[in-house]
Every structure is written in structure tokens, then in C-alpha cells.
Amino acid sequence: MPLSEQEQRMLDEMERHLLQHDADVVSAPSGDRSLSYRNLVYGALLILVGVGGLVAAVATRDDLGAAGSVIIGVVAFLAMLGGAMLAFTPVRRTSPGETTQRTPHSPKPRDSSFMDRMNDRWDRRQEER
């Protein structure tokens, strides 16, 4: 079912508003940084080691005493925190000295995100108008 004239005008106005006021969100560079599969795996393993350390600290509380248990618990917590930071810190995909020159209408590399490709298609449509 086609949109009425009022609905079409309202949609056009919303699009203009988004393009004018949220341009910094749309144009935020995110194509050169992504999560690394290797870092995700290492981070998950480090989190599991930390959870195991916390369980060990609670289980051996009577044998080690309160101070030993707290120390093991703190180290385990720091291991989990480090694992989470490692897993979710984006890494740069290209080397810092590597730059690629592209024309405005040249296709992006395949490692670009879905939203980057959709934004490029939107920009091309807007330029055709």
C-alpha cells in the first residue's frame, strides 16, 4: 500500500532531520577496527580461568585461611577483567602505514560491515537525486 502525501512528506522530513543532526553517528569511522576471533577465544579462556580461580578460592577457604582466599579471589577477578578487556577490545585490521586510495564510487573491500555498505548505497542514491 503506497504512502499518502502527508506520510511521504513526514518521512522525507525525518530523513532530512537525521541526515542533518545525526551525521556524526552515521559517518563515524568503524570499518578499520573490528573484534579479533583470536582475542575473543583467548579472552573467553581467561574468563574461564578466572571463574575457576574464584571457585578454587571459595573451596579452599578453610585450608588457606581468609587472607589466602581473598588474594586468590582478587587475582581471579583481575584475570576475568583482563579476559573481558582482551575479548572486547577492537583491533585495527590494516597496518598503520597502509593506505588505500579509492574513488567515491569504487566498491568497498569485502571486510566492510553491512551497515557501511548500506550507508554507501544510501549516499549513492542521494547523489543521483
N, CA, C and O atoms as CSV, one atom per row, in Angstrom:
chain,resi,resn,atom,element,x,y,z
A,1,MET,N,N,0.845,-1.164,0.000
A,1,MET,CA,C,0.000,0.000,0.000
A,1,MET,C,C,0.900,1.240,0.000
A,1,MET,O,O,1.759,1.377,0.872
A,2,PRO,N,N,0.713,2.139,-0.964
A,2,PRO,CA,C,1.566,3.328,-1.047
A,2,PRO,C,C,1.273,4.299,0.098
A,2,PRO,O,O,0.190,4.299,0.684
A,3,LEU,N,N,2.275,5.122,0.392
A,3,LEU,CA,C,2.131,6.126,1.443
A,3,LEU,C,C,1.323,7.313,0.935
A,3,LEU,O,O,1.385,7.670,-0.242
A,4,SER,N,N,0.571,7.912,1.837
A,4,SER,CA,C,-0.160,9.120,1.460
A,4,SER,C,C,0.837,10.273,1.325
A,4,SER,O,O,1.998,10.145,1.715
A,5,GLU,N,N,0.384,11.383,0.779
A,5,GLU,CA,C,1.268,12.532,0.604
A,5,GLU,C,C,1.783,13.048,1.949
A,5,GLU,O,O,2.955,13.405,2.074
A,6,GLN,N,N,0.921,13.085,2.936
A,6,GLN,CA,C,1.332,13.558,4.258
A,6,GLN,C,C,2.364,12.610,4.869
A,6,GLN,O,O,3.349,13.063,5.453
A,7,GLU,N,N,2.150,11.313,4.741
A,7,GLU,CA,C,3.107,10.347,5.278
A,7,GLU,C,C,4.446,10.437,4.547
A,7,GLU,O,O,5.504,10.329,5.167
A,8,GLN,N,N,4.397,10.633,3.231
A,8,GLN,CA,C,5.624,10.766,2.458
A,8,GLN,C,C,6.392,12.025,2.862
A,8,GLN,O,O,7.613,11.983,3.012
A,9,ARG,N,N,5.684,13.143,3.038
A,9,ARG,CA,C,6.332,14.375,3.485
A,9,ARG,C,C,6.959,14.193,4.863
A,9,ARG,O,O,8.081,14.640,5.105
A,10,MET,N,N,6.230,13.534,5.767
A,10,MET,CA,C,6.743,13.310,7.108
A,10,MET,C,C,7.989,12.413,7.063
A,10,MET,O,O,8.951,12.654,7.793
A,11,LEU,N,N,7.975,11.402,6.226
A,11,LEU,CA,C,9.137,10.524,6.088
A,11,LEU,C,C,10.327,11.289,5.524
A,11,LEU,O,O,11.447,11.131,6.009
A,12,ASP,N,N,10.103,12.110,4.511
A,12,ASP,CA,C,11.185,12.922,3.952
A,12,ASP,C,C,11.755,13.892,4.989
A,12,ASP,O,O,12.967,14.093,5.062
A,13,GLU,N,N,10.871,14.486,5.784
A,13,GLU,CA,C,11.324,15.410,6.821
A,13,GLU,C,C,12.163,14.684,7.880
A,13,GLU,O,O,13.177,15.211,8.339
A,14,MET,N,N,11.744,13.493,8.260
A,14,MET,CA,C,12.510,12.709,9.234
A,14,MET,C,C,13.876,12.345,8.669
A,14,MET,O,O,14.873,12.399,9.389
A,15,GLU,N,N,13.941,11.975,7.396
A,15,GLU,CA,C,15.221,11.644,6.766
A,15,GLU,C,C,16.160,12.842,6.755
A,15,GLU,O,O,17.339,12.716,7.088
A,16,ARG,N,N,15.634,14.010,6.369
A,16,ARG,CA,C,16.455,15.221,6.366
A,16,ARG,C,C,16.963,15.538,7.767
A,16,ARG,O,O,18.125,15.898,7.951
A,17,HIS,N,N,16.081,15.399,8.748
A,17,HIS,CA,C,16.474,15.674,10.138
A,17,HIS,C,C,17.592,14.731,10.579
A,17,HIS,O,O,18.561,15.163,11.202
A,18,LEU,N,N,17.458,13.466,10.262
A,18,LEU,CA,C,18.501,12.506,10.639
A,18,LEU,C,C,19.816,12.810,9.937
A,18,LEU,O,O,20.880,12.738,10.553
A,19,LEU,N,N,19.754,13.147,8.661
A,19,LEU,CA,C,20.979,13.437,7.925
A,19,LEU,C,C,21.664,14.699,8.444
A,19,LEU,O,O,22.893,14.770,8.461
A,20,GLN,N,N,20.892,15.684,8.862
A,20,GLN,CA,C,21.474,16.929,9.335
A,20,GLN,C,C,22.004,16.816,10.763
A,20,GLN,O,O,23.094,17.308,11.057
A,21,HIS,N,N,21.255,16.182,11.642
A,21,HIS,CA,C,21.599,16.205,13.059
A,21,HIS,C,C,22.373,14.995,13.542
A,21,HIS,O,O,23.061,15.071,14.560
A,22,ASP,N,N,22.276,13.890,12.840
A,22,ASP,CA,C,22.967,12.684,13.272
A,22,ASP,C,C,24.050,12.279,12.286
A,22,ASP,O,O,24.369,11.096,12.167
A,23,ALA,N,N,24.615,13.240,11.584
A,23,ALA,CA,C,25.651,12.934,10.602
A,23,ALA,C,C,26.894,12.373,11.264
A,23,ALA,O,O,27.580,11.532,10.683
A,24,ASP,N,N,27.193,12.830,12.480
A,24,ASP,CA,C,28.380,12.311,13.153
A,24,ASP,C,C,28.219,10.842,13.519
A,24,ASP,O,O,29.206,10.106,13.535
A,25,VAL,N,N,27.005,10.399,13.811
A,25,VAL,CA,C,26.778,8.992,14.116
A,25,VAL,C,C,26.887,8.151,12.849
A,25,VAL,O,O,27.479,7.072,12.859
A,26,VAL,N,N,26.312,8.652,11.761
A,26,VAL,CA,C,26.323,7.902,10.508
A,26,VAL,C,C,27.727,7.825,9.936
A,26,VAL,O,O,28.108,6.799,9.374
A,27,SER,N,N,28.502,8.891,10.070
A,27,SER,CA,C,29.817,8.922,9.446
A,27,SER,C,C,30.936,8.487,10.379
A,27,SER,O,O,32.108,8.654,10.043
A,28,ALA,N,N,30.609,7.938,11.534
A,28,ALA,CA,C,31.651,7.502,12.464
A,28,ALA,C,C,32.476,6.398,11.830
A,28,ALA,O,O,31.916,5.414,11.347
A,29,PRO,N,N,33.800,6.538,11.821
A,29,PRO,CA,C,34.625,5.510,11.188
A,29,PRO,C,C,34.649,4.237,12.026
A,29,PRO,O,O,35.052,4.252,13.190
A,30,SER,N,N,34.214,3.142,11.421
A,30,SER,CA,C,34.231,1.878,12.140
A,30,SER,C,C,34.722,0.746,11.253
A,30,SER,O,O,34.784,-0.400,11.698
A,31,GLY,N,N,35.067,1.040,10.025
A,31,GLY,CA,C,35.440,-0.002,9.092
A,31,GLY,C,C,36.817,-0.573,9.323
A,31,GLY,O,O,37.070,-1.719,8.951
A,32,ASP,N,N,37.728,0.190,9.932
A,32,ASP,CA,C,39.092,-0.301,10.081
A,32,ASP,C,C,39.326,-0.975,11.423
A,32,ASP,O,O,40.435,-1.447,11.674
A,33,ARG,N,N,38.335,-1.037,12.286
A,33,ARG,CA,C,38.503,-1.676,13.592
A,33,ARG,C,C,37.408,-2.720,13.764
A,33,ARG,O,O,36.237,-2.457,13.492
A,34,SER,N,N,37.801,-3.906,14.219
A,34,SER,CA,C,36.833,-4.955,14.470
A,34,SER,C,C,37.368,-5.893,15.547
A,34,SER,O,O,38.531,-5.813,15.942
A,35,LEU,N,N,36.504,-6.770,16.005
A,35,LEU,CA,C,36.911,-7.720,17.026
A,35,LEU,C,C,37.703,-8.850,16.378
A,35,LEU,O,O,37.391,-9.292,15.272
A,36,SER,N,N,38.710,-9.296,17.070
A,36,SER,CA,C,39.553,-10.378,16.591
A,36,SER,C,C,39.045,-11.697,17.164
A,36,SER,O,O,38.790,-11.805,18.363
A,37,TYR,N,N,38.901,-12.694,16.300
A,37,TYR,CA,C,38.446,-14.010,16.736
A,37,TYR,C,C,39.431,-14.605,17.736
A,37,TYR,O,O,39.028,-15.203,18.733
A,38,ARG,N,N,40.708,-14.441,17.467
A,38,ARG,CA,C,41.736,-14.967,18.363
A,38,ARG,C,C,41.635,-14.317,19.745
A,38,ARG,O,O,41.725,-15.004,20.763
A,39,ASN,N,N,41.449,-12.995,19.781
A,39,ASN,CA,C,41.322,-12.310,21.065
A,39,ASN,C,C,40.050,-12.727,21.803
A,39,ASN,O,O,40.046,-12.817,23.030
A,40,LEU,N,N,38.971,-12.982,21.059
A,40,LEU,CA,C,37.742,-13.460,21.691
A,40,LEU,C,C,37.971,-14.806,22.371
A,40,LEU,O,O,37.524,-15.024,23.497
A,41,VAL,N,N,38.667,-15.704,21.683
A,41,VAL,CA,C,38.923,-17.034,22.253
A,41,VAL,C,C,39.831,-16.924,23.474
A,41,VAL,O,O,39.546,-17.517,24.514
A,42,TYR,N,N,40.922,-16.169,23.353
A,42,TYR,CA,C,41.837,-16.015,24.494
A,42,TYR,C,C,41.145,-15.323,25.665
A,42,TYR,O,O,41.357,-15.690,26.821
A,43,GLY,N,N,40.329,-14.336,25.369
A,43,GLY,CA,C,39.599,-13.644,26.434
A,43,GLY,C,C,38.615,-14.560,27.132
A,43,GLY,O,O,38.494,-14.526,28.357
A,44,ALA,N,N,37.903,-15.390,26.357
A,44,ALA,CA,C,36.958,-16.333,26.955
A,44,ALA,C,C,37.690,-17.353,27.828
A,44,ALA,O,O,37.213,-17.709,28.905
A,45,LEU,N,N,38.840,-17.818,27.364
A,45,LEU,CA,C,39.620,-18.765,28.170
A,45,LEU,C,C,40.105,-18.115,29.466
A,45,LEU,O,O,40.093,-18.742,30.525
A,46,LEU,N,N,40.526,-16.869,29.374
A,46,LEU,CA,C,40.986,-16.161,30.569
A,46,LEU,C,C,39.835,-15.933,31.551
A,46,LEU,O,O,40.034,-15.996,32.764
A,47,ILE,N,N,38.653,-15.672,31.039
A,47,ILE,CA,C,37.477,-15.525,31.900
A,47,ILE,C,C,37.169,-16.847,32.597
A,47,ILE,O,O,36.858,-16.863,33.788
A,48,LEU,N,N,37.253,-17.951,31.864
A,48,LEU,CA,C,37.010,-19.267,32.471
A,48,LEU,C,C,38.055,-19.592,33.535
A,48,LEU,O,O,37.723,-20.166,34.571
A,49,VAL,N,N,39.307,-19.232,33.288
A,49,VAL,CA,C,40.351,-19.439,34.297
A,49,VAL,C,C,40.039,-18.610,35.541
A,49,VAL,O,O,40.232,-19.080,36.662
A,50,GLY,N,N,39.564,-17.392,35.352
A,50,GLY,CA,C,39.196,-16.537,36.489
A,50,GLY,C,C,38.041,-17.108,37.283
A,50,GLY,O,O,38.055,-17.078,38.514
A,51,VAL,N,N,37.033,-17.631,36.585
A,51,VAL,CA,C,35.898,-18.248,37.285
A,51,VAL,C,C,36.387,-19.467,38.068
A,51,VAL,O,O,35.988,-19.685,39.212
A,52,GLY,N,N,37.255,-20.252,37.438
A,52,GLY,CA,C,37.826,-21.396,38.148
A,52,GLY,C,C,38.619,-20.967,39.370
A,52,GLY,O,O,38.571,-21.631,40.406
A,53,GLY,N,N,39.348,-19.864,39.261
A,53,GLY,CA,C,40.091,-19.339,40.402
A,53,GLY,C,C,39.178,-18.905,41.531
A,53,GLY,O,O,39.479,-19.134,42.702
A,54,LEU,N,N,38.049,-18.271,41.178
A,54,LEU,CA,C,37.095,-17.872,42.221
A,54,LEU,C,C,36.506,-19.089,42.920
A,54,LEU,O,O,36.360,-19.104,44.143
A,55,VAL,N,N,36.169,-20.114,42.133
A,55,VAL,CA,C,35.633,-21.341,42.732
A,55,VAL,C,C,36.689,-21.979,43.639
A,55,VAL,O,O,36.376,-22.447,44.734
A,56,ALA,N,N,37.933,-21.993,43.175
A,56,ALA,CA,C,39.013,-22.565,43.982
A,56,ALA,C,C,39.227,-21.758,45.264
A,56,ALA,O,O,39.506,-22.331,46.317
A,57,ALA,N,N,39.098,-20.443,45.181
A,57,ALA,CA,C,39.272,-19.601,46.368
A,57,ALA,C,C,38.196,-19.885,47.402
A,57,ALA,O,O,38.474,-19.931,48.600
A,58,VAL,N,N,36.967,-20.076,46.937
A,58,VAL,CA,C,35.878,-20.372,47.869
A,58,VAL,C,C,36.023,-21.790,48.425
A,58,VAL,O,O,35.777,-22.025,49.608
A,59,ALA,N,N,36.419,-22.723,47.575
A,59,ALA,CA,C,36.524,-24.122,48.013
A,59,ALA,C,C,37.666,-24.332,48.998
A,59,ALA,O,O,37.556,-25.181,49.882
A,60,THR,N,N,38.749,-23.590,48.871
A,60,THR,CA,C,39.911,-23.789,49.736
A,60,THR,C,C,40.018,-22.726,50.826
A,60,THR,O,O,41.096,-22.494,51.374
A,61,ARG,N,N,38.903,-22.088,51.133
A,61,ARG,CA,C,38.902,-21.033,52.136
A,61,ARG,C,C,39.368,-21.547,53.498
A,61,ARG,O,O,40.119,-20.865,54.196
A,62,ASP,N,N,38.933,-22.724,53.870
A,62,ASP,CA,C,39.306,-23.264,55.181
A,62,ASP,C,C,40.781,-23.678,55.211
A,62,ASP,O,O,41.442,-23.525,56.238
A,63,ASP,N,N,41.300,-24.197,54.103
A,63,ASP,CA,C,42.685,-24.660,54.061
A,63,ASP,C,C,43.684,-23.502,54.008
A,63,ASP,O,O,44.723,-23.545,54.666
A,64,LEU,N,N,43.369,-22.476,53.227
A,64,LEU,CA,C,44.305,-21.367,53.030
A,64,LEU,C,C,44.130,-20.245,54.040
A,64,LEU,O,O,45.043,-19.449,54.257
A,65,GLY,N,N,42.993,-20.184,54.639
A,65,GLY,CA,C,42.708,-19.074,55.536
A,65,GLY,C,C,42.050,-17.943,54.760
A,65,GLY,O,O,41.983,-17.978,53.531
A,66,ALA,N,N,41.568,-16.949,55.478
A,66,ALA,CA,C,40.826,-15.849,54.856
A,66,ALA,C,C,41.723,-15.016,53.949
A,66,ALA,O,O,41.299,-14.620,52.863
A,67,ALA,N,N,42.948,-14.744,54.374
A,67,ALA,CA,C,43.834,-13.883,53.580
A,67,ALA,C,C,44.214,-14.549,52.252
A,67,ALA,O,O,44.197,-13.897,51.208
A,68,GLY,N,N,44.548,-15.811,52.284
A,68,GLY,CA,C,44.905,-16.526,51.059
A,68,GLY,C,C,43.738,-16.620,50.097
A,68,GLY,O,O,43.901,-16.480,48.885
A,69,SER,N,N,42.561,-16.858,50.651
A,69,SER,CA,C,41.360,-16.947,49.828
A,69,SER,C,C,41.058,-15.611,49.157
A,69,SER,O,O,40.684,-15.577,47.985
A,70,VAL,N,N,41.215,-14.518,49.888
A,70,VAL,CA,C,40.967,-13.182,49.321
A,70,VAL,C,C,41.976,-12.879,48.220
A,70,VAL,O,O,41.610,-12.328,47.182
A,71,ILE,N,N,43.223,-13.226,48.430
A,71,ILE,CA,C,44.251,-12.969,47.417
A,71,ILE,C,C,43.953,-13.741,46.134
A,71,ILE,O,O,44.035,-13.192,45.036
A,72,ILE,N,N,43.607,-15.021,46.284
A,72,ILE,CA,C,43.266,-15.823,45.099
A,72,ILE,C,C,42.026,-15.252,44.420
A,72,ILE,O,O,41.964,-15.203,43.191
A,73,GLY,N,N,41.045,-14.824,45.195
A,73,GLY,CA,C,39.829,-14.242,44.624
A,73,GLY,C,C,40.107,-12.963,43.850
A,73,GLY,O,O,39.550,-12.752,42.773
A,74,VAL,N,N,40.966,-12.111,44.396
A,74,VAL,CA,C,41.305,-10.855,43.709
A,74,VAL,C,C,42.057,-11.140,42.415
A,74,VAL,O,O,41.781,-10.519,41.389
A,75,VAL,N,N,43.001,-12.069,42.453
A,75,VAL,CA,C,43.744,-12.423,41.238
A,75,VAL,C,C,42.805,-13.021,40.193
A,75,VAL,O,O,42.931,-12.735,39.003
A,76,ALA,N,N,41.856,-13.857,40.645
A,76,ALA,CA,C,40.897,-14.453,39.714
A,76,ALA,C,C,40.000,-13.374,39.099
A,76,ALA,O,O,39.704,-13.408,37.904
A,77,PHE,N,N,39.575,-12.423,39.924
A,77,PHE,CA,C,38.745,-11.339,39.397
A,77,PHE,C,C,39.519,-10.514,38.378
A,77,PHE,O,O,38.971,-10.154,37.336
A,78,LEU,N,N,40.764,-10.212,38.653
A,78,LEU,CA,C,41.587,-9.456,37.708
A,78,LEU,C,C,41.790,-10.241,36.409
A,78,LEU,O,O,41.839,-9.656,35.328
A,79,ALA,N,N,41.907,-11.565,36.520
A,79,ALA,CA,C,42.023,-12.392,35.314
A,79,ALA,C,C,40.746,-12.305,34.485
A,79,ALA,O,O,40.810,-12.205,33.259
A,80,MET,N,N,39.596,-12.341,35.137
A,80,MET,CA,C,38.328,-12.219,34.401
A,80,MET,C,C,38.191,-10.847,33.766
A,80,MET,O,O,37.745,-10.736,32.624
A,81,LEU,N,N,38.565,-9.811,34.481
A,81,LEU,CA,C,38.501,-8.455,33.945
A,81,LEU,C,C,39.428,-8.310,32.740
A,81,LEU,O,O,39.043,-7.733,31.723
A,82,GLY,N,N,40.646,-8.831,32.854
A,82,GLY,CA,C,41.580,-8.782,31.732
A,82,GLY,C,C,41.079,-9.579,30.542
A,82,GLY,O,O,41.254,-9.161,29.398
A,83,GLY,N,N,40.459,-10.719,30.796
A,83,GLY,CA,C,39.897,-11.520,29.706
A,83,GLY,C,C,38.775,-10.792,28.984
A,83,GLY,O,O,38.685,-10.843,27.757
A,84,ALA,N,N,37.917,-10.113,29.741
A,84,ALA,CA,C,36.834,-9.351,29.111
A,84,ALA,C,C,37.390,-8.196,28.291
A,84,ALA,O,O,36.907,-7.917,27.193
A,85,MET,N,N,38.401,-7.529,28.822
A,85,MET,CA,C,39.007,-6.419,28.077
A,85,MET,C,C,39.687,-6.932,26.812
A,85,MET,O,O,39.594,-6.301,25.759
A,86,LEU,N,N,40.364,-8.063,26.908
A,86,LEU,CA,C,41.023,-8.639,25.741
A,86,LEU,C,C,40.010,-9.060,24.695
A,86,LEU,O,O,40.213,-8.836,23.502
A,87,ALA,N,N,38.929,-9.664,25.133
A,87,ALA,CA,C,37.937,-10.183,24.188
A,87,ALA,C,C,37.198,-9.071,23.452
A,87,ALA,O,O,36.887,-9.220,22.271
A,88,PHE,N,N,36.915,-7.970,24.121
A,88,PHE,CA,C,36.060,-6.955,23.527
A,88,PHE,C,C,36.772,-5.680,23.114
A,88,PHE,O,O,36.120,-4.673,22.838
A,89,THR,N,N,38.087,-5.703,23.068
A,89,THR,CA,C,38.832,-4.549,22.573
A,89,THR,C,C,39.033,-4.716,21.069
A,89,THR,O,O,39.621,-5.706,20.635
A,90,PRO,N,N,38.552,-3.761,20.266
A,90,PRO,CA,C,38.722,-3.887,18.816
A,90,PRO,C,C,40.182,-3.719,18.410
A,90,PRO,O,O,40.941,-2.990,19.049
A,91,VAL,N,N,40.554,-4.400,17.349
A,91,VAL,CA,C,41.908,-4.301,16.817
A,91,VAL,C,C,41.841,-3.700,15.423
A,91,VAL,O,O,40.827,-3.815,14.734
A,92,ARG,N,N,42.917,-3.065,15.019
A,92,ARG,CA,C,42.992,-2.449,13.694
A,92,ARG,C,C,43.306,-3.524,12.677
A,92,ARG,O,O,44.237,-4.307,12.868
A,93,ARG,N,N,42.542,-3.572,11.599
A,93,ARG,CA,C,42.730,-4.606,10.587
A,93,ARG,C,C,43.856,-4.285,9.621
A,93,ARG,O,O,44.518,-5.197,9.126
A,94,THR,N,N,44.086,-3.018,9.342
A,94,THR,CA,C,45.142,-2.649,8.405
A,94,THR,C,C,46.335,-2.122,9.178
A,94,THR,O,O,46.193,-1.616,10.291
A,95,SER,N,N,47.500,-2.244,8.585
A,95,SER,CA,C,48.683,-1.708,9.240
A,95,SER,C,C,48.643,-0.188,9.187
A,95,SER,O,O,48.059,0.368,8.257
A,96,PRO,N,N,49.245,0.505,10.154
A,96,PRO,CA,C,49.159,1.965,10.192
A,96,PRO,C,C,49.730,2.642,8.946
A,96,PRO,O,O,49.231,3.699,8.558
A,97,GLY,N,N,50.749,2.079,8.307
A,97,GLY,CA,C,51.339,2.704,7.133
A,97,GLY,C,C,50.584,2.401,5.846
A,97,GLY,O,O,50.863,2.999,4.807
A,98,GLU,N,N,49.643,1.488,5.908
A,98,GLU,CA,C,48.929,1.072,4.710
A,98,GLU,C,C,47.711,1.958,4.489
A,98,GLU,O,O,46.819,2.024,5.335
A,99,THR,N,N,47.681,2.628,3.361
A,99,THR,CA,C,46.530,3.439,3.000
A,99,THR,C,C,46.082,3.034,1.613
A,99,THR,O,O,46.902,2.719,0.751
A,100,THR,N,N,44.789,3.044,1.404
A,100,THR,CA,C,44.252,2.705,0.096
A,100,THR,C,C,43.510,3.910,-0.447
A,100,THR,O,O,42.734,4.542,0.270
A,101,GLN,N,N,43.740,4.226,-1.692
A,101,GLN,CA,C,43.052,5.330,-2.353
A,101,GLN,C,C,41.882,4.749,-3.134
A,101,GLN,O,O,42.054,3.863,-3.971
A,102,ARG,N,N,40.684,5.264,-2.845
A,102,ARG,CA,C,39.503,4.793,-3.544
A,102,ARG,C,C,38.761,5.987,-4.112
A,102,ARG,O,O,38.799,7.082,-3.550
A,103,THR,N,N,38.094,5.771,-5.216
A,103,THR,CA,C,37.217,6.795,-5.748
A,103,THR,C,C,35.909,6.709,-4.984
A,103,THR,O,O,35.643,5.688,-4.350
A,104,PRO,N,N,35.076,7.753,-5.022
A,104,PRO,CA,C,33.837,7.717,-4.247
A,104,PRO,C,C,32.901,6.575,-4.639
A,104,PRO,O,O,32.122,6.112,-3.805
A,105,HIS,N,N,32.959,6.111,-5.893
A,105,HIS,CA,C,32.031,5.072,-6.318
A,105,HIS,C,C,32.682,3.710,-6.445
A,105,HIS,O,O,32.051,2.776,-6.940
A,106,SER,N,N,33.915,3.568,-6.017
A,106,SER,CA,C,34.540,2.251,-6.092
A,106,SER,C,C,33.992,1.375,-4.973
A,106,SER,O,O,33.689,1.879,-3.892
A,107,PRO,N,N,33.860,0.084,-5.209
A,107,PRO,CA,C,33.301,-0.783,-4.169
A,107,PRO,C,C,34.237,-0.895,-2.984
A,107,PRO,O,O,35.459,-0.869,-3.132
A,108,LYS,N,N,33.655,-1.018,-1.821
A,108,LYS,CA,C,34.447,-1.175,-0.600
A,108,LYS,C,C,34.998,-2.587,-0.543
A,108,LYS,O,O,34.452,-3.493,-1.173
A,109,PRO,N,N,36.063,-2.781,0.198
A,109,PRO,CA,C,36.560,-4.137,0.371
A,109,PRO,C,C,35.515,-5.007,1.068
A,109,PRO,O,O,34.618,-4.487,1.733
A,110,ARG,N,N,35.624,-6.304,0.921
A,110,ARG,CA,C,34.627,-7.214,1.481
A,110,ARG,C,C,34.643,-7.239,3.004
A,110,ARG,O,O,33.693,-7.738,3.608
A,111,ASP,N,N,35.683,-6.723,3.646
A,111,ASP,CA,C,35.703,-6.753,5.098
A,111,ASP,C,C,34.929,-5.585,5.719
A,111,ASP,O,O,34.911,-5.436,6.941
A,112,SER,N,N,34.285,-4.749,4.875
A,112,SER,CA,C,33.490,-3.668,5.435
A,112,SER,C,C,32.198,-4.245,6.014
A,112,SER,O,O,31.717,-5.294,5.585
A,113,SER,N,N,31.662,-3.545,6.979
A,113,SER,CA,C,30.478,-4.054,7.658
A,113,SER,C,C,29.234,-3.854,6.798
A,113,SER,O,O,29.234,-3.088,5.834
A,114,PHE,N,N,28.192,-4.554,7.171
A,114,PHE,CA,C,26.923,-4.459,6.469
A,114,PHE,C,C,26.400,-3.030,6.486
A,114,PHE,O,O,25.921,-2.528,5.469
A,115,MET,N,N,26.491,-2.375,7.640
A,115,MET,CA,C,25.981,-1.014,7.739
A,115,MET,C,C,26.794,-0.045,6.887
A,115,MET,O,O,26.231,0.904,6.342
A,116,ASP,N,N,28.105,-0.258,6.756
A,116,ASP,CA,C,28.920,0.594,5.893
A,116,ASP,C,C,28.472,0.467,4.439
A,116,ASP,O,O,28.374,1.464,3.725
A,117,ARG,N,N,28.206,-0.749,4.011
A,117,ARG,CA,C,27.747,-0.950,2.631
A,117,ARG,C,C,26.382,-0.319,2.411
A,117,ARG,O,O,26.132,0.273,1.362
A,118,MET,N,N,25.488,-0.443,3.405
A,118,MET,CA,C,24.161,0.160,3.273
A,118,MET,C,C,24.259,1.691,3.250
A,118,MET,O,O,23.528,2.350,2.510
A,119,ASN,N,N,25.158,2.249,4.057
A,119,ASN,CA,C,25.349,3.702,4.042
A,119,ASN,C,C,25.898,4.170,2.701
A,119,ASN,O,O,25.501,5.223,2.205
A,120,ASP,N,N,26.805,3.400,2.110
A,120,ASP,CA,C,27.325,3.751,0.787
A,120,ASP,C,C,26.225,3.719,-0.259
A,120,ASP,O,O,26.159,4.607,-1.108
A,121,ARG,N,N,25.366,2.719,-0.215
A,121,ARG,CA,C,24.263,2.644,-1.173
A,121,ARG,C,C,23.320,3.829,-1.000
A,121,ARG,O,O,22.839,4.400,-1.979
A,122,TRP,N,N,23.058,4.198,0.269
A,122,TRP,CA,C,22.179,5.338,0.543
A,122,TRP,C,C,22.793,6.621,-0.018
A,122,TRP,O,O,22.097,7.428,-0.635
A,123,ASP,N,N,24.084,6.807,0.195
A,123,ASP,CA,C,24.754,8.006,-0.306
A,123,ASP,C,C,24.692,8.069,-1.823
A,123,ASP,O,O,24.464,9.142,-2.381
A,124,ARG,N,N,24.888,6.951,-2.501
A,124,ARG,CA,C,24.812,6.943,-3.975
A,124,ARG,C,C,23.410,7.300,-4.445
A,124,ARG,O,O,23.253,8.028,-5.425
A,125,ARG,N,N,22.398,6.800,-3.763
A,125,ARG,CA,C,21.018,7.143,-4.152
A,125,ARG,C,C,20.736,8.627,-3.967
A,125,ARG,O,O,20.064,9.251,-4.788
A,126,GLN,N,N,21.268,9.195,-2.857
A,126,GLN,CA,C,21.054,10.612,-2.606
A,126,GLN,C,C,21.777,11.485,-3.631
A,126,GLN,O,O,21.295,12.561,-3.985
A,127,GLU,N,N,22.924,11.023,-4.101
A,127,GLU,CA,C,23.678,11.790,-5.110
A,127,GLU,C,C,22.970,11.763,-6.460
A,127,GLU,O,O,23.102,12.704,-7.242
A,128,GLU,N,N,22.227,10.710,-6.741
A,128,GLU,CA,C,21.515,10.601,-8.018
A,128,GLU,C,C,20.327,11.539,-8.092
A,128,GLU,O,O,19.887,11.880,-9.189
A,129,ARG,N,N,19.801,11.964,-6.966
A,129,ARG,CA,C,18.614,12.843,-6.966
A,129,ARG,C,C,18.943,14.209,-7.410
A,129,ARG,O,O,18.063,15.068,-7.467
